[in-house]
Amino acid sequence: MYYFYLDKVQIPIPPPSMTTTIHGKNEVVNLLGLGEVNIVKPAGLTDWAFKVLLPNNDYPFNQSLLMKSKQANYYLDAFERFKKEKKPVRFIVVRMSQRGDMLSMTNTKVTLEDYTIEESHALGIDCEVSLKLKQWKDWGSKKLKLETDEKGNPTGTVSKDRPSDKVP
């Protein structure tokens, strides 16, 4: 059993599958006499992609505890708000066993990169939304303030100037 959250919004019906892509940033160089070699670098940002059913019907398999009565527009409005605010949101996936034991959890900051809304006769009044998320890492610059003490020795203090400090 899976539980999905974006920010404070619980996805009502977990997706049937999710793709997680961990990007490699390794560098291939050509060394004289050896040919190509691979220089291992830290992994790049992770992407997640999945499709969710957003109900306008009352389904018994709707797992949302607090938002069971919410309809598709509630979730679509939240997705649009995430894009307009231009800030990362918290992405949580809780994986549970049939007995109720927690198997693992993803809990990270992400940006909503893309989402596609699909409506069709087969879906009736419900809709499906394909979501693409990208991992967010806090970043920013550091400021060095130089001063001189009473003996003329230089001293410095470092402060962080991170635009991402105001993110959830």
C-alpha positions as CSV (number, residue, x, y, z in Angstrom):
1,M,0.0,0.0,0.0
2,Y,1.3,3.4,-0.9
3,Y,0.4,6.9,0.3
4,F,1.4,9.9,-1.7
5,Y,1.6,13.6,-0.6
6,L,2.5,16.8,-2.4
7,D,2.8,19.6,0.1
8,K,-0.1,19.2,2.4
9,V,-2.3,17.5,-0.2
10,Q,-2.7,13.7,-0.1
11,I,-3.2,12.2,-3.5
12,P,-6.6,10.4,-3.1
13,I,-5.8,7.3,-5.3
14,P,-2.2,6.3,-5.4
15,P,-0.8,5.7,-8.9
16,P,-0.5,2.2,-10.2
17,S,3.2,2.8,-10.9
18,M,5.9,5.4,-10.5
19,T,9.2,5.9,-12.3
20,T,12.2,7.2,-10.4
21,T,15.2,8.4,-12.5
22,I,18.5,9.1,-10.9
23,H,20.6,10.9,-13.4
24,G,24.3,10.2,-13.8
25,K,26.7,13.1,-14.3
26,N,29.8,11.0,-15.0
27,E,32.2,12.3,-17.6
28,V,33.9,10.3,-20.3
29,V,37.3,11.6,-21.4
30,N,39.8,10.4,-23.9
31,L,43.2,9.8,-22.5
32,L,46.2,9.6,-24.8
33,G,47.3,6.0,-25.0
34,L,44.4,4.6,-22.9
35,G,41.4,5.6,-24.9
36,E,38.1,6.5,-23.2
37,V,37.8,6.4,-19.4
38,N,34.9,7.2,-17.2
39,I,35.3,9.8,-14.5
40,V,32.7,9.1,-11.8
41,K,30.9,12.2,-10.5
42,P,28.1,12.6,-8.0
43,A,24.6,11.7,-9.2
44,G,22.5,14.5,-10.7
45,L,19.0,15.5,-9.6
46,T,16.4,12.8,-9.3
47,D,13.1,12.8,-11.3
48,W,9.8,11.2,-10.5
49,A,7.0,10.5,-12.9
50,F,3.6,9.0,-12.3
51,K,-0.1,9.3,-13.3
52,V,-2.9,9.7,-10.8
53,L,-6.6,9.4,-11.0
54,L,-8.4,12.5,-9.7
55,P,-12.0,11.5,-8.8
56,N,-15.2,13.3,-9.1
57,N,-16.9,10.1,-8.0
58,D,-17.0,8.6,-4.5
59,Y,-14.8,5.5,-4.7
60,P,-14.3,3.0,-1.8
61,F,-10.6,2.8,-2.7
62,N,-10.0,6.6,-2.2
63,Q,-7.3,6.5,0.5
64,S,-7.4,10.2,1.4
65,L,-8.2,10.4,5.1
66,L,-8.8,14.1,5.4
67,M,-9.8,15.0,1.8
68,K,-12.1,12.2,0.8
69,S,-14.8,14.6,-0.2
70,K,-12.5,16.7,-2.4
71,Q,-13.1,16.6,-6.1
72,A,-10.7,16.7,-9.0
73,N,-10.7,20.6,-9.2
74,Y,-9.3,20.8,-5.7
75,Y,-6.2,18.9,-6.7
76,L,-5.9,20.7,-10.1
77,D,-6.0,24.0,-8.3
78,A,-3.2,22.8,-5.9
79,F,-1.0,21.8,-8.9
80,E,-1.6,25.2,-10.5
81,R,-0.7,26.9,-7.2
82,F,2.5,25.0,-7.0
83,K,3.5,26.2,-10.5
84,K,2.5,29.8,-9.8
85,E,4.2,30.1,-6.5
86,K,7.5,29.0,-8.1
87,K,8.6,27.2,-4.9
88,P,9.5,23.7,-4.1
89,V,7.0,21.5,-2.2
90,R,7.4,18.5,0.0
91,F,7.0,15.1,-1.8
92,I,6.3,12.1,0.5
93,V,5.6,8.5,-0.5
94,V,5.0,6.1,2.3
95,R,5.3,2.4,1.4
96,M,3.5,0.0,3.7
97,S,3.3,-3.8,3.8
98,Q,-0.1,-5.7,3.9
99,R,0.3,-6.0,7.7
100,G,0.7,-2.3,8.1
101,D,4.5,-2.2,8.6
102,M,6.3,0.7,7.0
103,L,8.7,-0.6,4.4
104,S,10.2,2.7,3.3
105,M,9.5,6.4,2.8
106,T,10.6,9.1,0.3
107,N,10.5,12.5,1.9
108,T,12.1,15.3,-0.1
109,K,11.6,18.7,-1.6
110,V,10.7,18.8,-5.3
111,T,9.5,21.1,-8.0
112,L,6.5,20.3,-10.1
113,E,8.1,20.4,-13.5
114,D,5.1,19.3,-15.8
115,Y,1.7,18.0,-15.5
116,T,-0.7,16.9,-18.2
117,I,-4.5,16.6,-17.6
118,E,-6.3,13.8,-19.5
119,E,-10.0,13.6,-19.9
120,S,-11.8,10.9,-21.9
121,H,-15.1,9.1,-22.3
122,A,-13.5,6.1,-20.6
123,L,-12.8,8.2,-17.5
124,G,-16.3,9.6,-17.3
125,I,-16.3,12.6,-15.1
126,D,-13.0,11.8,-13.5
127,C,-9.6,12.9,-14.9
128,E,-6.1,11.5,-15.0
129,V,-3.0,13.7,-14.4
130,S,0.5,12.8,-15.4
131,L,3.0,14.5,-13.0
132,K,6.7,15.0,-13.4
133,L,8.7,16.1,-10.4
134,K,12.3,17.1,-10.0
135,Q,14.4,17.0,-6.8
136,W,15.2,20.3,-5.2
137,K,18.4,21.0,-3.4
138,D,18.8,24.1,-1.2
139,W,21.4,26.5,-2.6
140,G,22.7,30.0,-2.1
141,S,25.7,32.1,-1.7
142,K,27.9,32.9,1.4
143,K,28.9,36.4,2.4
144,L,32.3,37.0,4.0
145,K,32.5,40.1,6.3
146,L,36.1,41.1,6.9
147,E,37.0,43.2,10.0
148,T,40.1,44.1,11.8
149,D,40.5,43.6,15.5
150,E,42.1,46.1,17.9
151,K,45.6,44.7,17.1
152,G,45.2,45.1,13.4
153,N,44.6,41.4,12.7
154,P,42.0,40.5,10.1
155,T,39.0,38.5,11.2
156,G,36.0,37.3,9.2
157,T,32.5,36.0,9.7
158,V,30.6,34.0,7.1
159,S,26.8,34.3,6.7
160,K,24.6,32.3,4.4
161,D,22.4,34.1,1.9
162,R,20.1,31.4,0.6
163,P,17.0,32.2,-1.4
164,S,15.8,28.7,-0.6
165,D,15.8,29.3,3.2
166,K,12.1,30.3,3.0
167,V,11.0,27.0,1.4
168,P,9.0,24.4,3.4
